């Protein structure tokens, strides 16, 4: 009879051994995870201080003249330019207020000619009846003479109405320079209200822009604006906000007009510029980089760094913010002056994370008292 070797292992014992080994491995893995989770995360920290703050609103605008006036053809007819504009109206030509630009020669209305022809036919019929009456001896010759006179006058009215023309003058309503989208040659037949040119007033320029409805409440007339070249960002002029539409249109924007008070490098009317409107300044504001904020279900929040048991821990704090400008955002509630806040490395943080302050390149983190540095 065979006996089991004292060194052999039963199947049940082998299974128990495997289970115990697996549990030990899981325990080690969890311990490793805990060690990783508890490893301090490097962050940059900023101590909040109140500083002057100039918020800016960035928009796009179009340069335009201070005033423009359309010059339409007041009536239909033949266009004849004044001697100074014998070659036609051209863009950039200066004109004075009230200066004669052209005349329009219009024939008499066709209805007036028809009326004269109808009256002449009636006078002819009256003359024929008068002649028959005189021949039959029932009318005096004096009546025939009157009929002949009326017939002659009616014929002359027809001739006059055919030859009749109306000359209408076209004058510039304001002083400025002409803007001619499409030249109309001398002698052309023009229709009433055809636009011949636009007069651009000589004077200050203005910039028109569209303001999102969400920003309307931030603007008040009189705010200062800077104009920047779109390609280089170089300042080309300054202005002052003059007009703001009270409500937005169907596109969700409202029109605003900025008067140019410094046009040293402004482009020509019709060109685009970048606009920076200086909103009311804050003499003392708490500012954070925009990247220091995180979005939560309850809104924006920031990580305040607090000392806990010889460690630095990140506490998620809800904040209420104000103006934004230049990558900075104003903190109105939730944080106070002197608070230390994580401004870089926040993506890996959660409420209660253990952190270590990371030095800014070229700087050293000051020596800390204990492990917290507070």
TAHURA-V284343 format. One record per residue. N is the residue number from 0. RES is the residue in one small letter. PHI is phi in whole degrees, -180 to 180 (* if undefined). OMEGA is omega as a letter, one per 20 degrees, with the letter a starting at -180 (* if undefined). BURIAL is # if it has 16 or more other ideal C-beta (glycine too) atoms within 10 Angstrom, else .. Layout:
BEGIN
n:N res:RES phi:PHI omega:OMEGA burial:BURIAL
n:N res:RES phi:PHI omega:OMEGA burial:BURIAL
END
This chain:
BEGIN
n:0 res:x phi:* omega:a burial:.
n:1 res:x phi:-85 omega:r burial:.
n:2 res:x phi:-111 omega:r burial:.
n:3 res:x phi:-65 omega:r burial:.
n:4 res:x phi:-69 omega:r burial:.
n:5 res:x phi:-64 omega:a burial:.
n:6 res:x phi:-96 omega:r burial:.
n:7 res:x phi:-76 omega:a burial:.
n:8 res:x phi:-121 omega:r burial:.
n:9 res:x phi:-75 omega:r burial:.
n:10 res:x phi:-56 omega:a burial:.
n:11 res:x phi:-64 omega:r burial:.
n:12 res:x phi:-65 omega:r burial:.
n:13 res:x phi:-64 omega:r burial:.
n:14 res:x phi:-65 omega:a burial:.
n:15 res:x phi:-62 omega:a burial:.
n:16 res:x phi:-61 omega:r burial:.
n:17 res:x phi:-64 omega:r burial:.
n:18 res:x phi:-63 omega:a burial:.
n:19 res:x phi:-63 omega:r burial:.
n:20 res:x phi:-66 omega:r burial:.
n:21 res:x phi:-64 omega:r burial:.
n:22 res:x phi:-63 omega:r burial:.
n:23 res:x phi:-64 omega:r burial:.
n:24 res:x phi:-64 omega:r burial:.
n:25 res:x phi:-62 omega:r burial:.
n:26 res:x phi:-62 omega:a burial:.
n:27 res:x phi:-67 omega:a burial:.
n:28 res:x phi:-63 omega:r burial:.
n:29 res:x phi:-63 omega:r burial:.
n:30 res:x phi:-62 omega:r burial:.
n:31 res:x phi:-64 omega:r burial:.
n:32 res:x phi:-61 omega:a burial:.
n:33 res:x phi:-64 omega:r burial:.
n:34 res:x phi:-65 omega:r burial:.
n:35 res:x phi:-66 omega:a burial:.
n:36 res:x phi:-63 omega:a burial:.
n:37 res:x phi:-85 omega:a burial:.
n:38 res:x phi:-68 omega:a burial:.
n:39 res:x phi:-60 omega:r burial:.
n:40 res:x phi:-95 omega:a burial:#
n:41 res:x phi:-74 omega:r burial:.
n:42 res:x phi:-141 omega:r burial:#
n:43 res:x phi:-92 omega:a burial:#
n:44 res:x phi:-123 omega:r burial:#
n:45 res:x phi:-122 omega:r burial:#
n:46 res:x phi:-89 omega:a burial:.
n:47 res:x phi:-72 omega:r burial:#
n:48 res:x phi:-135 omega:r burial:.
n:49 res:x phi:-80 omega:a burial:.
n:50 res:x phi:-135 omega:r burial:.
n:51 res:x phi:-62 omega:a burial:.
n:52 res:x phi:-138 omega:r burial:#
n:53 res:x phi:-115 omega:r burial:.
n:54 res:x phi:-72 omega:a burial:#
n:55 res:x phi:-127 omega:r burial:#
n:56 res:x phi:-111 omega:a burial:#
n:57 res:x phi:-98 omega:a burial:.
n:58 res:x phi:-139 omega:r burial:#
n:59 res:x phi:-114 omega:a burial:.
n:60 res:x phi:-136 omega:r burial:#
n:61 res:x phi:-124 omega:r burial:#
n:62 res:x phi:-74 omega:r burial:#
n:63 res:x phi:-144 omega:r burial:#
n:64 res:x phi:-74 omega:r burial:#
n:65 res:x phi:-66 omega:a burial:#
n:66 res:x phi:-145 omega:r burial:.
n:67 res:x phi:-133 omega:r burial:.
n:68 res:x phi:-143 omega:r burial:#
n:69 res:x phi:-81 omega:r burial:.
n:70 res:x phi:-120 omega:r burial:#
n:71 res:x phi:-95 omega:r burial:.
n:72 res:x phi:-74 omega:a burial:#
n:73 res:x phi:-70 omega:r burial:#
n:74 res:x phi:-155 omega:r burial:#
n:75 res:x phi:-85 omega:r burial:#
n:76 res:x phi:153 omega:a burial:#
n:77 res:x phi:-93 omega:a burial:#
n:78 res:x phi:-86 omega:r burial:#
n:79 res:x phi:-129 omega:a burial:.
n:80 res:x phi:-79 omega:r burial:#
n:81 res:x phi:-68 omega:a burial:.
n:82 res:x phi:-52 omega:a burial:.
n:83 res:x phi:-66 omega:a burial:.
n:84 res:x phi:-117 omega:a burial:#
n:85 res:x phi:-58 omega:r burial:.
n:86 res:x phi:-84 omega:a burial:.
n:87 res:x phi:103 omega:r burial:#
n:88 res:x phi:-76 omega:a burial:#
n:89 res:x phi:-131 omega:r burial:.
n:90 res:x phi:-61 omega:r burial:.
n:91 res:x phi:93 omega:a burial:.
n:92 res:x phi:-70 omega:r burial:#
n:93 res:x phi:-76 omega:r burial:.
n:94 res:x phi:-136 omega:r burial:#
n:95 res:x phi:-96 omega:r burial:.
n:96 res:x phi:-63 omega:r burial:.
n:97 res:x phi:84 omega:a burial:.
n:98 res:x phi:-67 omega:r burial:.
n:99 res:x phi:-74 omega:r burial:#
n:100 res:x phi:-101 omega:a burial:#
n:101 res:x phi:-166 omega:r burial:#
n:102 res:x phi:-128 omega:r burial:#
n:103 res:x phi:-122 omega:a burial:#
n:104 res:x phi:-94 omega:a burial:.
n:105 res:x phi:-117 omega:r burial:#
n:106 res:x phi:-70 omega:r burial:#
n:107 res:x phi:-61 omega:r burial:.
n:108 res:x phi:-59 omega:a burial:.
n:109 res:x phi:-60 omega:r burial:.
n:110 res:x phi:-64 omega:a burial:.
n:111 res:x phi:-68 omega:r burial:.
n:112 res:x phi:-65 omega:r burial:#
n:113 res:x phi:-63 omega:r burial:.
n:114 res:x phi:-61 omega:r burial:.
n:115 res:x phi:-64 omega:r burial:#
n:116 res:x phi:-67 omega:r burial:#
n:117 res:x phi:-64 omega:r burial:.
n:118 res:x phi:-63 omega:r burial:#
n:119 res:x phi:-68 omega:r burial:#
n:120 res:x phi:-66 omega:r burial:.
n:121 res:x phi:-65 omega:r burial:.
n:122 res:x phi:-65 omega:r burial:#
n:123 res:x phi:-66 omega:r burial:.
n:124 res:x phi:-66 omega:r burial:.
n:125 res:x phi:-64 omega:r burial:#
n:126 res:x phi:-66 omega:r burial:#
n:127 res:x phi:-62 omega:r burial:.
n:128 res:x phi:-65 omega:r burial:.
n:129 res:x phi:-63 omega:r burial:#
n:130 res:x phi:-65 omega:r burial:.
n:131 res:x phi:-64 omega:r burial:.
n:132 res:x phi:-64 omega:r burial:#
n:133 res:x phi:-68 omega:a burial:#
n:134 res:x phi:-64 omega:a burial:.
n:135 res:x phi:-87 omega:r burial:.
n:136 res:x phi:79 omega:a burial:.
n:137 res:x phi:-102 omega:r burial:.
n:138 res:x phi:-125 omega:r burial:#
n:139 res:x phi:-77 omega:a burial:.
n:140 res:x phi:-64 omega:r burial:.
n:141 res:x phi:-61 omega:r burial:.
n:142 res:x phi:-68 omega:r burial:.
n:143 res:x phi:-64 omega:a burial:#
n:144 res:x phi:-64 omega:r burial:.
n:145 res:x phi:-65 omega:r burial:.
n:146 res:x phi:-64 omega:r burial:#
n:147 res:x phi:-64 omega:r burial:.
n:148 res:x phi:-66 omega:r burial:.
n:149 res:x phi:-64 omega:r burial:#
n:150 res:x phi:-65 omega:r burial:#
n:151 res:x phi:-65 omega:r burial:.
n:152 res:x phi:-62 omega:a burial:.
n:153 res:x phi:-64 omega:r burial:#
n:154 res:x phi:-64 omega:r burial:#
n:155 res:x phi:-68 omega:r burial:.
n:156 res:x phi:-65 omega:r burial:#
n:157 res:x phi:-63 omega:r burial:#
n:158 res:x phi:-60 omega:a burial:.
n:159 res:x phi:-66 omega:a burial:.
n:160 res:x phi:-66 omega:r burial:#
n:161 res:x phi:-68 omega:a burial:.
n:162 res:x phi:-81 omega:a burial:.
n:163 res:x phi:-67 omega:r burial:.
n:164 res:x phi:-135 omega:r burial:.
n:165 res:x phi:-116 omega:r burial:.
n:166 res:x phi:-108 omega:a burial:.
n:167 res:x phi:-110 omega:a burial:.
n:168 res:x phi:-89 omega:r burial:.
n:169 res:x phi:-115 omega:a burial:#
n:170 res:x phi:-123 omega:r burial:.
n:171 res:x phi:-77 omega:a burial:#
n:172 res:x phi:-73 omega:a burial:.
n:173 res:x phi:-141 omega:r burial:#
n:174 res:x phi:-83 omega:r burial:#
n:175 res:x phi:164 omega:r burial:#
n:176 res:x phi:-122 omega:a burial:#
n:177 res:x phi:-79 omega:r burial:#
n:178 res:x phi:-123 omega:a burial:#
n:179 res:x phi:-116 omega:a burial:#
n:180 res:x phi:-68 omega:a burial:.
n:181 res:x phi:-149 omega:a burial:.
n:182 res:x phi:-70 omega:r burial:.
n:183 res:x phi:-111 omega:a burial:#
n:184 res:x phi:-65 omega:r burial:.
n:185 res:x phi:-63 omega:a burial:.
n:186 res:x phi:88 omega:a burial:.
n:187 res:x phi:-71 omega:r burial:.
n:188 res:x phi:-85 omega:a burial:.
n:189 res:x phi:-115 omega:r burial:#
n:190 res:x phi:-92 omega:r burial:.
n:191 res:x phi:-57 omega:r burial:.
n:192 res:x phi:72 omega:r burial:.
n:193 res:x phi:-64 omega:a burial:#
n:194 res:x phi:-77 omega:r burial:.
n:195 res:x phi:-87 omega:a burial:#
n:196 res:x phi:-170 omega:r burial:#
n:197 res:x phi:-126 omega:r burial:#
n:198 res:x phi:-99 omega:r burial:#
n:199 res:x phi:-99 omega:a burial:#
n:200 res:x phi:-63 omega:r burial:#
n:201 res:x phi:-84 omega:a burial:.
n:202 res:x phi:167 omega:a burial:.
n:203 res:x phi:-68 omega:r burial:.
n:204 res:x phi:-83 omega:r burial:#
n:205 res:x phi:-143 omega:r burial:#
n:206 res:x phi:-125 omega:r burial:#
n:207 res:x phi:-103 omega:a burial:.
n:208 res:x phi:-143 omega:r burial:#
n:209 res:x phi:-112 omega:a burial:#
n:210 res:x phi:-105 omega:r burial:#
n:211 res:x phi:-57 omega:a burial:.
n:212 res:x phi:-58 omega:a burial:.
n:213 res:x phi:-68 omega:a burial:.
n:214 res:x phi:-102 omega:a burial:#
n:215 res:x phi:-59 omega:a burial:#
n:216 res:x phi:-66 omega:a burial:.
n:217 res:x phi:-84 omega:a burial:.
n:218 res:x phi:-105 omega:r burial:#
n:219 res:x phi:-139 omega:r burial:.
n:220 res:x phi:-57 omega:r burial:.
n:221 res:x phi:102 omega:r burial:.
n:222 res:x phi:-67 omega:r burial:#
n:223 res:x phi:-82 omega:r burial:.
n:224 res:x phi:-132 omega:r burial:#
n:225 res:x phi:-113 omega:r burial:#
n:226 res:x phi:-111 omega:a burial:#
n:227 res:x phi:-122 omega:r burial:#
n:228 res:x phi:-69 omega:a burial:#
n:229 res:x phi:-60 omega:a burial:.
n:230 res:x phi:-80 omega:a burial:.
n:231 res:x phi:-115 omega:a burial:.
n:232 res:x phi:75 omega:r burial:.
n:233 res:x phi:-77 omega:r burial:.
n:234 res:x phi:-68 omega:a burial:.
n:235 res:x phi:-117 omega:r burial:#
n:236 res:x phi:173 omega:r burial:#
n:237 res:x phi:-136 omega:a burial:#
n:238 res:x phi:-156 omega:a burial:#
n:239 res:x phi:-136 omega:a burial:.
n:240 res:x phi:-67 omega:a burial:#
n:241 res:x phi:-112 omega:a burial:.
n:242 res:x phi:-131 omega:r burial:.
n:243 res:x phi:-138 omega:r burial:#
n:244 res:x phi:-64 omega:a burial:.
n:245 res:x phi:-69 omega:a burial:.
n:246 res:x phi:-136 omega:r burial:.
n:247 res:x phi:-82 omega:r burial:#
n:248 res:x phi:-89 omega:a burial:.
n:249 res:x phi:-65 omega:r burial:.
n:250 res:x phi:-81 omega:a burial:.
n:251 res:x phi:86 omega:r burial:.
n:252 res:x phi:-128 omega:r burial:#
n:253 res:x phi:-126 omega:a burial:#
n:254 res:x phi:-79 omega:r burial:.
n:255 res:x phi:-134 omega:a burial:#
n:256 res:x phi:-122 omega:r burial:#
n:257 res:x phi:-116 omega:r burial:#
n:258 res:x phi:-80 omega:r burial:.
n:259 res:x phi:-81 omega:r burial:#
n:260 res:x phi:-110 omega:r burial:.
n:261 res:x phi:-140 omega:a burial:.
n:262 res:x phi:-109 omega:a burial:.
n:263 res:x phi:-57 omega:a burial:.
n:264 res:x phi:-134 omega:a burial:.
n:265 res:x phi:-68 omega:r burial:#
n:266 res:x phi:-75 omega:a burial:#
n:267 res:x phi:-71 omega:r burial:.
n:268 res:x phi:-55 omega:a burial:#
n:269 res:x phi:102 omega:a burial:.
n:270 res:x phi:-83 omega:r burial:.
n:271 res:x phi:-98 omega:r burial:.
n:272 res:x phi:-140 omega:r burial:#
n:273 res:x phi:-87 omega:a burial:#
n:274 res:x phi:-122 omega:r burial:#
n:275 res:x phi:-117 omega:r burial:#
n:276 res:x phi:-97 omega:r burial:#
n:277 res:x phi:-82 omega:r burial:#
n:278 res:x phi:-76 omega:r burial:#
n:279 res:x phi:-51 omega:a burial:.
n:280 res:x phi:-78 omega:r burial:.
n:281 res:x phi:-113 omega:r burial:#
n:282 res:x phi:-69 omega:r burial:.
n:283 res:x phi:-151 omega:a burial:.
n:284 res:x phi:-139 omega:r burial:#
n:285 res:x phi:-89 omega:a burial:#
n:286 res:x phi:-120 omega:r burial:#
n:287 res:x phi:-132 omega:r burial:#
n:288 res:x phi:-62 omega:a burial:#
n:289 res:x phi:-59 omega:a burial:.
n:290 res:x phi:-72 omega:r burial:.
n:291 res:x phi:-80 omega:a burial:#
n:292 res:x phi:-94 omega:r burial:#
n:293 res:x phi:-125 omega:r burial:#
n:294 res:x phi:-94 omega:r burial:.
n:295 res:x phi:-127 omega:r burial:.
n:296 res:x phi:-61 omega:a burial:.
n:297 res:x phi:-93 omega:a burial:.
n:298 res:x phi:123 omega:a burial:.
n:299 res:x phi:-80 omega:r burial:#
n:300 res:x phi:-150 omega:r burial:#
n:301 res:x phi:-137 omega:r burial:#
n:302 res:x phi:-98 omega:r burial:#
n:303 res:x phi:-87 omega:a burial:#
n:304 res:x phi:-92 omega:a burial:#
n:305 res:x phi:-128 omega:r burial:.
n:306 res:x phi:-80 omega:r burial:#
n:307 res:x phi:-143 omega:r burial:.
n:308 res:x phi:51 omega:r burial:.
n:309 res:x phi:61 omega:r burial:.
n:310 res:x phi:-133 omega:r burial:.
n:311 res:x phi:-104 omega:a burial:#
n:312 res:x phi:-122 omega:a burial:#
n:313 res:x phi:-94 omega:r burial:#
n:314 res:x phi:-111 omega:a burial:#
n:315 res:x phi:-77 omega:a burial:#
n:316 res:x phi:-121 omega:r burial:#
n:317 res:x phi:-64 omega:a burial:.
n:318 res:x phi:-133 omega:r burial:#
n:319 res:x phi:-112 omega:a burial:.
n:320 res:x phi:-110 omega:r burial:#
n:321 res:x phi:-121 omega:a burial:.
n:322 res:x phi:-73 omega:r burial:#
n:323 res:x phi:-121 omega:r burial:.
n:324 res:x phi:-172 omega:r burial:#
n:325 res:x phi:58 omega:r burial:.
n:326 res:x phi:81 omega:r burial:.
n:327 res:x phi:-108 omega:r burial:#
n:328 res:x phi:-133 omega:a burial:#
n:329 res:x phi:-83 omega:r burial:#
n:330 res:x phi:-101 omega:a burial:#
n:331 res:x phi:-96 omega:a burial:.
n:332 res:x phi:-144 omega:r burial:.
n:333 res:x phi:107 omega:r burial:#
n:334 res:x phi:-128 omega:a burial:#
n:335 res:x phi:-130 omega:r burial:.
n:336 res:x phi:-60 omega:a burial:.
n:337 res:x phi:98 omega:r burial:.
n:338 res:x phi:-64 omega:r burial:#
n:339 res:x phi:-104 omega:a burial:#
n:340 res:x phi:-128 omega:r burial:#
n:341 res:x phi:-72 omega:a burial:#
n:342 res:x phi:-116 omega:r burial:#
n:343 res:x phi:-140 omega:a burial:.
n:344 res:x phi:84 omega:a burial:#
n:345 res:x phi:-77 omega:a burial:#
n:346 res:x phi:-63 omega:a burial:.
n:347 res:x phi:-93 omega:a burial:.
n:348 res:x phi:-86 omega:r burial:#
n:349 res:x phi:-140 omega:a burial:.
n:350 res:x phi:-61 omega:a burial:.
n:351 res:x phi:98 omega:r burial:.
n:352 res:x phi:-60 omega:r burial:#
n:353 res:x phi:-85 omega:a burial:#
n:354 res:x phi:-128 omega:r burial:#
n:355 res:x phi:-133 omega:a burial:#
n:356 res:x phi:-73 omega:r burial:#
n:357 res:x phi:-100 omega:a burial:.
n:358 res:x phi:-74 omega:r burial:.
n:359 res:x phi:-70 omega:r burial:.
n:360 res:x phi:-52 omega:a burial:.
n:361 res:x phi:91 omega:r burial:.
n:362 res:x phi:-122 omega:r burial:.
n:363 res:x phi:-113 omega:r burial:.
n:364 res:x phi:-71 omega:a burial:.
n:365 res:x phi:-59 omega:r burial:.
n:366 res:x phi:-57 omega:a burial:.
n:367 res:x phi:-102 omega:r burial:.
n:368 res:x phi:-84 omega:a burial:.
n:369 res:x phi:71 omega:a burial:.
n:370 res:x phi:-103 omega:a burial:.
n:371 res:x phi:-97 omega:a burial:#
n:372 res:x phi:76 omega:r burial:#
n:373 res:x phi:-97 omega:* burial:.
END
